[in-house]
Amino acid sequence: MKILVIGSGAREHAIVNALLRDTTAHEIVVAPGNAGIADVVETVSLNTTDGSLIADYASEQGVELVIIGPEAPLVGGVADALRAAGVPVFGPDKAAAQIEGSKEFAKEIMNAARVPTGRSMSATTMAEVETALDEFGAPYVVKADGLAAGKGVIVTVDRTAARDHAEFFIHQGPVLIEEFLDGQEVSLFVLSDGDAVVALSPAQDYKRAFDNDEGPNTGGMGAYSPLPWLPEGFIDEVVETVAQPTIREMSRRGSPFVGLLYCGLIVTPKGIRVIEFNARLGDPETQVVLELLESSLADLMLATATGRLASVPEPVFADDVAVTVVLASEGYPESPETGRPILGLADALEVPGVSIAHAATARDGDGFVSTGGRVLSVIARGADFTDARRRVYMALDRITLDGSHFRTDIAERVAE
């Protein structure tokens, strides 16, 4: 199958690696990709938010499946243009992608579908923000309504910081003030063809920049899968009480959701609650979930895109575990330093069970340099979490990027 993957990060690199593991050989092209992706498949330079351009390219090149990785093309309607051109696409239309594009819309869907979630208040003025902060109290949870490149959410006990965050984003649209929910967070990816729903392996990611969940929120500093501490029946409960009602409500509104619904969950003393929905695979959870997937990712995604999800076998996952740790540039997330050489990648890949997904790299002669904040995702699988952690940190110790940092406590709580 000829497959076009849209995106340029570690998530897309992980998708490509999973497609390459398929027993059926595929012709894979990535737009625009990155330096690491370009080492293994063809990359092309395309404006990935221009739906007409992407649709014309896919049609001319005989692409049989388009996989859209990031949120911006989805919210911008790239999937709509591809479907109008008759190209199968894994990713929701613009209307359905609003479940990520607007936090207010997502809450509306949850309430209509009776999905368990925290209380929230929408604010369009600072007076309304102050009222909502008074209502819920500390810790304060303030979210920008629209896409904010992973920087739209703050959770803090500092009221001034919460107020400043709201004031920064309120000029761009509403902000949501939510009650703080305490418990363990879970990321569950759910495939949907607009009707059928199939869950993948759950994962947990780490948002704070530094060990012990300290420092600012980031796009994600690491993840692990599966989650041995989840209660029996957890996935079935999420499908029945969260995913399926949401998919039904989207269809009822005339905006069927076709693609991957990311369920950001928290397990509270009162039960499962939804923190957020995303309209695509999460990063860095994708790196560990797909590492363990033994079924054909291409088959699952094509069946999702063409309304045949109920006809394919349930996805199978390895009995191993997987851990990923993000190597970040100095200054990330506030002001990352870029352009610095990355050394030791070949040595790191010699550690058994280790792979590397590039996120923000460029070629510099025979080597690589950093081009952004989250530079690499180093992934390791092992028989258990102690084994996987040993491998991933052994690999990280072999990589040199001046000033870089990474968390040392990823999956520590589940290691034997």
Secondary structure, 3 states (H helix, E strand, C coil): CEEEEEECCHHHHHHHHHHHCCCCCCEEEEEECCHHHHCCCEECCCCCCCHHHHHHHHHHCCCCEEEECCHHHHHCCHHHHHHHCCCCEECCCHHHHHHHHCHHHHHHHHHHHCCCECCEEEECCHHHHHHHHHHHCCCEEEEECCCCCCCCEEEECCHHHHHHHHHHHHCCCCEEEECCCCCEEEEEEEEEECCCEEECCCEEECCEEEHHHEEEECCCCEEEECCCCCCCCHHHHHHHHHHHHHHHHHHHCCCCCEEEEEEEEEEECCEEEEEEEECCCCCCHHHHHHHHECCCHHHHHHHHHCCCHHHCCCCCECCCEEEEEEEECCCCCCCCCCCCEEECHHHHCCCCCEEEEECCEEEECCEEEECCCEEEEEEEEECCHHHHHHHHHHHHHCCECCCCECCCCCCHHHCC
